[in-house]
């Protein structure tokens, strides 16, 4: 991001930012780490999200962060989410925690809980936690990365990679 370059040159306060998606009519919405970064460094500024037709939506950083949760809603409305207590409703089941988030937004603790609860691969949770593997890292791991992080069983690697 250009904002990181500006910070490396000593700038620390920003009045605003423009995000442009030249490839589609959808508005660009930053991923989890980027939203966190923007909320930390563009607190008071305006963030303009613009599509290829130069239509724009205006957000503050605090508005943009929860807006991303709405993008997870399935178009057929199978997935309905509510922010109350970080609970969500998916296919008729009330869930909490990591299952209400996109896997890329999972924290290290969410990855460990997922390994334990959903995959029953409890033995890898402590190793992944020590390696600080969050959802963003998990979703980009290769077979080799899995082996380096203690997942030597090929069936377990496939189960983790295909969740």
TIRO-2110 file (N, C-alpha, C; in Angstrom, 1 decimal):
// TIRO-2110
0.8, -1.2, 0.0, N, 1, A
0.0, 0.0, 0.0, CA, 1, A
0.9, 1.2, 0.0, C, 1, A
0.4, 2.3, -0.7, N, 2, A
1.1, 3.5, -0.7, CA, 2, A
1.3, 4.1, 0.6, C, 2, A
0.3, 3.9, 1.5, N, 3, A
0.3, 4.5, 2.8, CA, 3, A
1.5, 4.0, 3.6, C, 3, A
1.9, 2.7, 3.4, N, 4, A
3.1, 2.2, 4.1, CA, 4, A
4.4, 2.9, 3.6, C, 4, A
4.5, 3.2, 2.3, N, 5, A
5.6, 4.0, 1.8, CA, 5, A
5.6, 5.4, 2.4, C, 5, A
4.5, 6.0, 2.5, N, 6, A
4.4, 7.3, 3.2, CA, 6, A
4.9, 7.3, 4.6, C, 6, A
4.5, 6.2, 5.3, N, 7, A
4.9, 6.1, 6.7, CA, 7, A
6.4, 5.9, 6.8, C, 7, A
6.9, 5.1, 5.9, N, 8, A
8.4, 4.9, 5.9, CA, 8, A
9.2, 6.1, 5.7, C, 8, A
8.5, 7.1, 5.1, N, 9, A
9.2, 8.4, 4.9, CA, 9, A
8.9, 9.4, 6.0, C, 9, A
8.3, 8.9, 7.1, N, 10, A
8.0, 9.8, 8.3, CA, 10, A
6.6, 10.4, 8.4, C, 10, A
5.7, 10.1, 7.5, N, 11, A
4.4, 10.6, 7.7, CA, 11, A
3.6, 9.7, 8.6, C, 11, A
2.8, 10.2, 9.5, N, 12, A
2.1, 9.4, 10.4, CA, 12, A
0.6, 9.7, 10.6, C, 12, A
0.2, 10.8, 10.0, N, 13, A
-1.2, 11.2, 10.1, CA, 13, A
-1.7, 11.5, 8.7, C, 13, A
-2.9, 11.0, 8.4, N, 14, A
-3.4, 11.1, 7.1, CA, 14, A
-4.9, 11.6, 7.1, C, 14, A
-5.2, 12.5, 6.2, N, 15, A
-6.5, 13.1, 6.2, CA, 15, A
-7.5, 12.2, 5.4, C, 15, A
-7.0, 11.4, 4.5, N, 16, A
-7.9, 10.5, 3.8, CA, 16, A
-7.1, 9.6, 2.9, C, 16, A
-7.9, 8.8, 2.1, N, 17, A
-7.3, 7.8, 1.3, CA, 17, A
-8.4, 7.4, 0.2, C, 17, A
-7.9, 7.1, -1.0, N, 18, A
-8.8, 6.7, -2.1, CA, 18, A
-8.4, 5.3, -2.5, C, 18, A
-9.3, 4.4, -2.5, N, 19, A
-9.1, 3.0, -3.0, CA, 19, A
-9.9, 2.8, -4.3, C, 19, A
-9.3, 2.3, -5.3, N, 20, A
-10.0, 2.2, -6.6, CA, 20, A
-9.9, 0.8, -7.1, C, 20, A
-11.0, 0.3, -7.6, N, 21, A
-11.1, -1.0, -8.3, CA, 21, A
-11.3, -0.8, -9.7, C, 21, A
-10.3, -0.8, -10.6, N, 22, A
-10.4, -0.6, -12.0, CA, 22, A
-10.9, -1.8, -12.8, C, 22, A
-11.1, -2.9, -12.1, N, 23, A
-11.4, -4.1, -12.8, CA, 23, A
-12.9, -4.6, -12.7, C, 23, A
-13.6, -3.9, -11.9, N, 24, A
-15.0, -4.4, -11.8, CA, 24, A
-15.9, -3.2, -11.2, C, 24, A
-17.2, -3.5, -11.2, N, 25, A
-18.2, -2.5, -10.7, CA, 25, A
-18.3, -2.5, -9.2, C, 25, A
-17.6, -3.5, -8.6, N, 26, A
-17.7, -3.6, -7.1, CA, 26, A
-16.8, -2.6, -6.4, C, 26, A
-17.1, -2.2, -5.3, N, 27, A
-16.3, -1.3, -4.5, CA, 27, A
-15.2, -2.0, -3.8, C, 27, A
-14.0, -1.5, -3.8, N, 28, A
-12.9, -2.2, -3.2, CA, 28, A
-13.0, -2.1, -1.7, C, 28, A
-13.0, -3.2, -1.0, N, 29, A
-13.1, -3.3, 0.5, CA, 29, A
-11.8, -4.0, 1.0, C, 29, A
-11.0, -3.3, 1.8, N, 30, A
-9.8, -3.9, 2.2, CA, 30, A
-10.0, -5.2, 3.1, C, 30, A
-9.1, -6.1, 3.1, N, 31, A
-9.1, -7.3, 3.9, CA, 31, A
-8.9, -7.0, 5.3, C, 31, A
-9.0, -8.0, 6.2, N, 32, A
-8.9, -7.8, 7.6, CA, 32, A
-7.7, -7.0, 8.1, C, 32, A
-6.5, -7.5, 7.8, N, 33, A
-5.3, -6.8, 8.2, CA, 33, A
-5.2, -5.3, 7.7, C, 33, A
-5.7, -5.1, 6.5, N, 34, A
-5.7, -3.8, 5.9, CA, 34, A
-6.7, -2.9, 6.6, C, 34, A
-7.8, -3.4, 6.9, N, 35, A
-8.8, -2.6, 7.7, CA, 35, A
-8.3, -2.2, 9.0, C, 35, A
-7.6, -3.2, 9.7, N, 36, A
-7.0, -2.9, 11.0, CA, 36, A
-6.0, -1.8, 10.9, C, 36, A
-5.1, -1.9, 9.9, N, 37, A
-4.1, -0.9, 9.6, CA, 37, A
-4.8, 0.5, 9.3, C, 37, A
-5.8, 0.5, 8.5, N, 38, A
-6.5, 1.8, 8.2, CA, 38, A
-7.1, 2.4, 9.5, C, 38, A
-7.7, 1.5, 10.3, N, 39, A
-8.4, 2.1, 11.5, CA, 39, A
-7.3, 2.6, 12.5, C, 39, A
-6.1, 2.1, 12.4, N, 40, A
-5.0, 2.6, 13.3, CA, 40, A
-4.4, 3.9, 12.8, C, 40, A
-4.3, 4.1, 11.4, N, 41, A
-3.6, 5.2, 10.9, CA, 41, A
-4.4, 6.3, 10.1, C, 41, A
-5.7, 6.0, 9.8, N, 42, A
-6.5, 6.9, 9.1, CA, 42, A
-7.8, 7.1, 10.0, C, 42, A
-7.6, 7.2, 11.3, N, 43, A
-8.7, 7.2, 12.2, CA, 43, A
-9.7, 8.3, 11.9, C, 43, A
-9.3, 9.5, 11.7, N, 44, A
-10.2, 10.7, 11.5, CA, 44, A
-10.4, 11.0, 10.0, C, 44, A
-9.7, 10.4, 9.2, N, 45, A
-9.8, 10.7, 7.7, CA, 45, A
-10.9, 10.0, 7.1, C, 45, A
-11.2, 10.4, 5.8, N, 46, A
-12.2, 9.8, 5.0, CA, 46, A
-11.5, 8.8, 4.0, C, 46, A
-12.2, 7.7, 3.8, N, 47, A
-11.7, 6.7, 2.9, CA, 47, A
-12.7, 6.6, 1.8, C, 47, A
-12.3, 6.9, 0.6, N, 48, A
-13.2, 6.8, -0.6, CA, 48, A
-12.9, 5.5, -1.3, C, 48, A
-14.0, 4.7, -1.5, N, 49, A
-13.9, 3.4, -2.3, CA, 49, A
-14.6, 3.7, -3.6, C, 49, A
-13.8, 3.5, -4.7, N, 50, A
-14.3, 3.8, -6.0, CA, 50, A
-14.3, 2.6, -7.0, C, 50, A
-15.3, 2.4, -7.8, N, 51, A
-15.3, 1.3, -8.8, CA, 51, A
-14.8, 1.8, -10.1, C, 51, A
-14.8, 0.9, -11.1, N, 52, A
-14.3, 1.3, -12.4, CA, 52, A
-15.1, 2.3, -13.2, C, 52, A
-16.4, 2.5, -12.7, N, 53, A
-17.3, 3.5, -13.3, CA, 53, A
-17.1, 4.9, -12.6, C, 53, A
-16.1, 4.9, -11.7, N, 54, A
-15.9, 6.1, -10.9, CA, 54, A
-17.0, 6.5, -10.0, C, 54, A
-17.8, 5.5, -9.6, N, 55, A
-18.8, 5.7, -8.6, CA, 55, A
-18.1, 5.6, -7.3, C, 55, A
-18.4, 6.4, -6.3, N, 56, A
-17.7, 6.3, -5.1, CA, 56, A
-18.6, 6.2, -3.8, C, 56, A
-18.0, 5.5, -2.8, N, 57, A
-18.7, 5.5, -1.5, CA, 57, A
-17.7, 6.0, -0.5, C, 57, A
-18.1, 6.7, 0.4, N, 58, A
-17.3, 7.4, 1.4, CA, 58, A
-17.5, 6.7, 2.8, C, 58, A
-16.4, 6.4, 3.4, N, 59, A
-16.4, 5.8, 4.8, CA, 59, A
-15.4, 6.5, 5.7, C, 59, A
-15.6, 6.4, 7.0, N, 60, A
-14.6, 6.6, 7.9, CA, 60, A
-14.0, 5.2, 8.2, C, 60, A
-12.8, 5.2, 8.8, N, 61, A
-12.2, 3.9, 9.1, CA, 61, A
-13.1, 3.1, 10.0, C, 61, A
-13.7, 3.7, 11.0, N, 62, A
-14.6, 2.9, 11.9, CA, 62, A
-15.8, 2.4, 11.2, C, 62, A
-16.3, 3.1, 10.2, N, 63, A
-17.4, 2.5, 9.4, CA, 63, A
-17.0, 1.4, 8.5, C, 63, A
-15.8, 1.5, 7.9, N, 64, A
-15.3, 0.5, 7.0, CA, 64, A
-15.1, -0.8, 7.6, C, 64, A
-14.5, -0.8, 8.8, N, 65, A
-14.2, -2.1, 9.5, CA, 65, A
-15.4, -3.0, 9.6, C, 65, A
-16.5, -2.6, 10.2, N, 66, A
-17.7, -3.5, 10.3, CA, 66, A
-18.3, -3.8, 8.9, C, 66, A
-18.2, -2.9, 8.0, N, 67, A
-18.8, -3.0, 6.7, CA, 67, A
-18.3, -4.3, 6.0, C, 67, A
-17.1, -4.7, 6.2, N, 68, A
-16.6, -5.9, 5.6, CA, 68, A
-17.3, -7.2, 6.0, C, 68, A
-17.8, -7.2, 7.2, N, 69, A
-18.6, -8.3, 7.7, CA, 69, A
-19.8, -8.6, 6.8, C, 69, A
-20.4, -7.5, 6.3, N, 70, A
-21.6, -7.6, 5.5, CA, 70, A
-21.3, -8.3, 4.1, C, 70, A
-20.0, -8.2, 3.7, N, 71, A
-19.7, -8.8, 2.4, CA, 71, A
-19.7, -10.3, 2.5, C, 71, A
-19.6, -10.9, 3.7, N, 72, A
-19.6, -12.3, 3.9, CA, 72, A
-21.0, -12.9, 3.7, C, 72, A
-22.0, -12.1, 3.6, N, 73, A
-23.4, -12.6, 3.5, CA, 73, A
-23.6, -13.2, 2.1, C, 73, A
-24.0, -14.4, 2.0, N, 74, A
-24.3, -15.1, 0.8, CA, 74, A
-25.4, -14.4, 0.0, C, 74, A
-25.3, -14.3, -1.3, N, 75, A
-26.3, -13.6, -2.1, CA, 75, A
-27.7, -14.3, -1.9, C, 75, A
-27.7, -15.6, -1.7, N, 76, A
-29.0, -16.3, -1.6, CA, 76, A
-29.5, -16.2, -0.1, C, 76, A
-28.8, -15.4, 0.7, N, 77, A
-29.2, -15.1, 2.1, CA, 77, A
-29.2, -16.4, 2.9, C, 77, A
-28.3, -17.4, 2.6, N, 78, A
-28.2, -18.6, 3.4, CA, 78, A
-27.5, -18.2, 4.7, C, 78, A
-26.6, -17.2, 4.6, N, 79, A
-25.8, -16.8, 5.8, CA, 79, A
-26.3, -15.5, 6.3, C, 79, A
-26.9, -15.4, 7.4, N, 80, A
-27.3, -14.2, 8.0, CA, 80, A
-26.5, -14.0, 9.3, C, 80, A
-26.0, -12.8, 9.4, N, 81, A
-25.1, -12.5, 10.6, CA, 81, A
-25.6, -11.4, 11.4, C, 81, A
-25.3, -11.5, 12.7, N, 82, A
-25.6, -10.3, 13.6, CA, 82, A
-24.4, -10.1, 14.5, C, 82, A
-24.2, -8.9, 14.8, N, 83, A
-23.0, -8.6, 15.6, CA, 83, A
-23.2, -8.9, 17.1, C, 83, A
-24.4, -9.1, 17.5, N, 84, A
-24.7, -9.3, 18.9, CA, 84, A
-23.9, -10.5, 19.5, C, 84, A
-23.0, -10.2, 20.3, N, 85, A
-22.2, -11.2, 21.0, CA, 85, A
-21.3, -12.0, 20.1, C, 85, A
-21.0, -11.4, 18.9, N, 86, A
-20.2, -12.2, 17.9, CA, 86, A
-20.8, -13.5, 17.5, C, 86, A
-22.1, -13.5, 17.5, N, 87, A
-22.9, -14.7, 17.1, CA, 87, A
-23.3, -14.5, 15.7, C, 87, A
-23.5, -15.6, 15.0, N, 88, A
-24.1, -15.5, 13.7, CA, 88, A
-25.0, -16.7, 13.5, C, 88, A
-25.9, -16.6, 12.4, N, 89, A
-26.8, -17.7, 12.1, CA, 89, A
-26.4, -18.2, 10.8, C, 89, A
-26.1, -19.5, 10.7, N, 90, A
-25.7, -20.0, 9.4, CA, 90, A
-26.5, -21.3, 9.2, C, 90, A
-27.2, -21.4, 8.1, N, 91, A
-28.0, -22.6, 7.8, CA, 91, A
-28.8, -23.1, 9.0, C, 91, A
-29.4, -22.2, 9.7, N, 92, A
-30.3, -22.6, 10.8, CA, 92, A
-29.6, -22.9, 12.1, C, 92, A
-28.2, -22.7, 12.2, N, 93, A
-27.5, -23.0, 13.4, CA, 93, A
-26.8, -21.7, 13.9, C, 93, A
-27.0, -21.5, 15.2, N, 94, A
-26.3, -20.4, 15.8, CA, 94, A
-24.9, -20.7, 16.2, C, 94, A
-24.0, -19.9, 15.8, N, 95, A
-22.5, -20.2, 16.0, CA, 95, A
-21.9, -19.0, 16.6, C, 95, A
-20.7, -19.2, 17.2, N, 96, A
-19.9, -18.1, 17.8, CA, 96, A
-18.5, -18.2, 17.2, C, 96, A
-17.8, -17.1, 17.5, N, 97, A
-16.3, -17.1, 17.3, CA, 97, A
-15.9, -17.2, 15.8, C, 97, A
-14.9, -18.1, 15.6, N, 98, A
-14.3, -18.1, 14.3, CA, 98, A
-15.2, -18.5, 13.1, C, 98, A
-16.3, -19.3, 13.4, N, 99, A
-17.2, -19.7, 12.4, CA, 99, A
-18.0, -18.6, 11.8, C, 99, A
-18.0, -17.4, 12.5, N, 100, A
-18.7, -16.2, 12.0, CA, 100, A
-17.8, -15.3, 11.1, C, 100, A
-16.6, -15.7, 11.0, N, 101, A
-15.6, -14.9, 10.3, CA, 101, A
-15.1, -15.6, 9.0, C, 101, A
-14.7, -14.8, 8.1, N, 102, A
-14.0, -15.4, 6.9, CA, 102, A
-12.7, -16.0, 7.4, C, 102, A
-12.3, -17.2, 7.0, N, 103, A
-11.0, -17.8, 7.5, CA, 103, A
-9.8, -16.9, 7.4, C, 103, A
-9.7, -16.0, 6.4, N, 104, A
-8.6, -15.1, 6.3, CA, 104, A
-8.5, -14.1, 7.5, C, 104, A
-9.7, -13.9, 8.2, N, 105, A
-9.7, -13.0, 9.3, CA, 105, A
-9.6, -13.7, 10.6, C, 105, A
-9.3, -15.0, 10.7, N, 106, A
-9.2, -15.7, 11.9, CA, 106, A
-7.9, -15.3, 12.6, C, 106, A
-8.0, -15.2, 13.9, N, 107, A
-6.9, -14.9, 14.8, CA, 107, A
-6.2, -16.3, 15.1, C, 107, A
-5.0, -16.2, 15.7, N, 108, A
-4.2, -17.4, 16.0, CA, 108, A
-5.1, -18.4, 16.9, C, 108, A
-5.8, -17.8, 17.8, N, 109, A
-6.7, -18.6, 18.7, CA, 109, A
-7.8, -19.3, 17.9, C, 109, A
-8.4, -18.6, 16.9, N, 110, A
-9.4, -19.1, 16.1, CA, 110, A
-8.9, -20.3, 15.3, C, 110, A
-7.7, -20.2, 14.7, N, 111, A
-7.1, -21.4, 14.0, CA, 111, A
-7.0, -22.6, 14.9, C, 111, A
-6.5, -22.3, 16.1, N, 112, A
-6.3, -23.4, 17.1, CA, 112, A
-7.6, -24.1, 17.4, C, 112, A
-8.7, -23.2, 17.7, N, 113, A
-10.0, -23.7, 18.0, CA, 113, A
-10.6, -24.5, 16.8, C, 113, A
-10.4, -24.1, 15.6, N, 114, A
-10.9, -24.7, 14.4, CA, 114, A
-10.3, -26.1, 14.3, C, 114, A
-8.9, -26.2, 14.5, N, 115, A
-8.2, -27.5, 14.4, CA, 115, A
-8.8, -28.4, 15.4, C, 115, A
-9.1, -27.9, 16.6, N, 116, A
-9.6, -28.8, 17.7, CA, 116, A
-11.0, -29.2, 17.5, C, 116, A
-11.9, -28.2, 17.3, N, 117, A
-13.3, -28.4, 17.2, CA, 117, A
-13.9, -29.0, 15.9, C, 117, A
-13.4, -28.5, 14.8, N, 118, A
-14.0, -28.9, 13.5, CA, 118, A
-13.2, -30.1, 12.9, C, 118, A
-11.9, -30.1, 13.0, N, 119, A
-11.1, -31.1, 12.4, CA, 119, A
-10.7, -32.2, 13.3, C, 119, A
-10.8, -32.0, 14.6, N, 120, A
-10.3, -32.9, 15.7, CA, 120, A
-8.9, -33.3, 15.4, C, 120, A
-8.1, -32.3, 15.1, N, 121, A
-6.6, -32.4, 14.9, CA, 121, A
-6.0, -31.6, 16.1, C, 121, A
-6.4, -31.9, 17.3, N, 122, A
-5.9, -31.2, 18.5, CA, 122, A
-4.4, -31.1, 18.6, C, 122, A
-3.7, -32.1, 18.1, N, 123, A
-2.3, -32.2, 18.3, CA, 123, A
-1.5, -31.0, 17.6, C, 123, A
-2.2, -30.4, 16.6, N, 124, A
-1.5, -29.3, 15.8, CA, 124, A
-1.7, -28.0, 16.4, C, 124, A
-2.8, -27.8, 17.2, N, 125, A
-3.1, -26.5, 17.7, CA, 125, A
-2.0, -25.8, 18.5, C, 125, A
-1.3, -26.5, 19.4, N, 126, A
-0.2, -25.8, 20.1, CA, 126, A
0.9, -25.4, 19.2, C, 126, A
1.2, -26.2, 18.2, N, 127, A
2.3, -25.9, 17.3, CA, 127, A
2.0, -24.7, 16.5, C, 127, A
0.7, -24.7, 15.9, N, 128, A
0.3, -23.6, 15.1, CA, 128, A
0.3, -22.3, 16.0, C, 128, A
-0.1, -22.4, 17.2, N, 129, A
-0.1, -21.2, 18.1, CA, 129, A
1.3, -20.7, 18.3, C, 129, A
2.2, -21.6, 18.6, N, 130, A
3.6, -21.2, 18.8, CA, 130, A
4.2, -20.5, 17.6, C, 130, A
3.8, -21.0, 16.4, N, 131, A
4.2, -20.4, 15.1, CA, 131, A
3.4, -19.2, 14.7, C, 131, A
2.4, -18.8, 15.6, N, 132, A
1.6, -17.7, 15.3, CA, 132, A
0.9, -17.7, 14.0, C, 132, A
0.3, -18.9, 13.7, N, 133, A
-0.4, -19.0, 12.4, CA, 133, A
-1.8, -18.6, 12.5, C, 133, A
-2.1, -17.4, 11.9, N, 134, A
-3.5, -16.9, 11.9, CA, 134, A
-4.2, -17.3, 10.6, C, 134, A
-5.4, -16.9, 10.4, N, 135, A
-6.1, -17.3, 9.2, CA, 135, A
-5.5, -16.9, 7.9, C, 135, A
-4.9, -15.7, 7.9, N, 136, A
-4.3, -15.2, 6.6, CA, 136, A
-3.1, -16.1, 6.3, C, 136, A
-2.3, -16.5, 7.2, N, 137, A
-1.2, -17.4, 7.0, CA, 137, A
-1.7, -18.8, 6.6, C, 137, A
-2.7, -19.3, 7.4, N, 138, A
-3.2, -20.6, 7.1, CA, 138, A
-3.8, -20.8, 5.7, C, 138, A
-4.5, -19.8, 5.2, N, 139, A
-5.1, -19.9, 3.9, CA, 139, A
-4.1, -19.8, 2.8, C, 139, A
-2.9, -19.5, 3.1, N, 140, A
-1.8, -19.4, 2.0, CA, 140, A
-0.7, -20.5, 2.2, C, 140, A
-0.9, -21.4, 3.1, N, 141, A
0.1, -22.4, 3.4, CA, 141, A
0.1, -23.5, 2.3, C, 141, A
1.3, -23.9, 2.0, N, 142, A
1.6, -25.0, 1.1, CA, 142, A
1.8, -26.3, 1.8, C, 142, A
1.9, -27.4, 1.1, N, 143, A
2.3, -28.7, 1.7, CA, 143, A
3.6, -28.5, 2.5, C, 143, A
4.5, -27.9, 1.9, N, 144, A
5.9, -27.7, 2.5, CA, 144, A
5.8, -26.9, 3.8, C, 144, A
4.9, -25.8, 3.8, N, 145, A
4.7, -25.0, 5.0, CA, 145, A
4.1, -25.9, 6.1, C, 145, A
3.2, -26.7, 5.7, N, 146, A
2.5, -27.6, 6.7, CA, 146, A
3.5, -28.5, 7.3, C, 146, A
4.4, -29.1, 6.5, N, 147, A
5.4, -30.0, 7.0, CA, 147, A
6.4, -29.3, 8.0, C, 147, A
6.8, -28.1, 7.6, N, 148, A
7.7, -27.3, 8.4, CA, 148, A
7.0, -26.9, 9.7, C, 148, A
5.7, -26.9, 9.8, N, 149, A
5.0, -26.6, 11.0, CA, 149, A
4.4, -27.8, 11.7, C, 149, A
5.0, -28.9, 11.5, N, 150, A
4.7, -30.1, 12.2, CA, 150, A
3.7, -31.1, 11.7, C, 150, A
3.0, -30.7, 10.6, N, 151, A
2.0, -31.6, 10.0, CA, 151, A
2.7, -32.5, 9.0, C, 151, A
3.2, -33.6, 9.5, N, 152, A
3.9, -34.6, 8.7, CA, 152, A
3.0, -35.6, 8.0, C, 152, A
1.8, -35.8, 8.5, N, 153, A
0.9, -36.8, 8.0, CA, 153, A
0.2, -36.2, 6.8, C, 153, A
0.3, -36.8, 5.6, N, 154, A
-0.3, -36.2, 4.4, CA, 154, A
-1.8, -36.1, 4.4, C, 154, A
-2.5, -37.1, 5.0, N, 155, A
-4.0, -37.0, 5.2, CA, 155, A
-4.4, -35.8, 6.0, C, 155, A
-3.6, -35.5, 7.1, N, 156, A
-3.9, -34.4, 8.0, CA, 156, A
-3.6, -33.1, 7.2, C, 156, A
-2.6, -33.0, 6.4, N, 157, A
-2.3, -31.8, 5.7, CA, 157, A
-3.4, -31.5, 4.7, C, 157, A
-3.9, -32.5, 4.0, N, 158, A
-5.0, -32.4, 3.1, CA, 158, A
-6.3, -31.9, 3.8, C, 158, A
-6.5, -32.5, 5.0, N, 159, A
-7.7, -32.1, 5.8, CA, 159, A
-7.6, -30.7, 6.2, C, 159, A
-6.5, -30.2, 6.6, N, 160, A
-6.3, -28.8, 7.0, CA, 160, A
-6.4, -27.9, 5.8, C, 160, A
-5.8, -28.2, 4.7, N, 161, A
-5.8, -27.4, 3.5, CA, 161, A
-7.1, -27.2, 2.9, C, 161, A
-8.0, -28.3, 3.0, N, 162, A
-9.3, -28.2, 2.4, CA, 162, A
-10.4, -28.1, 3.4, C, 162, A
-10.0, -28.0, 4.7, N, 163, A
-10.9, -27.7, 5.8, CA, 163, A
-12.3, -28.3, 5.7, C, 163, A
END
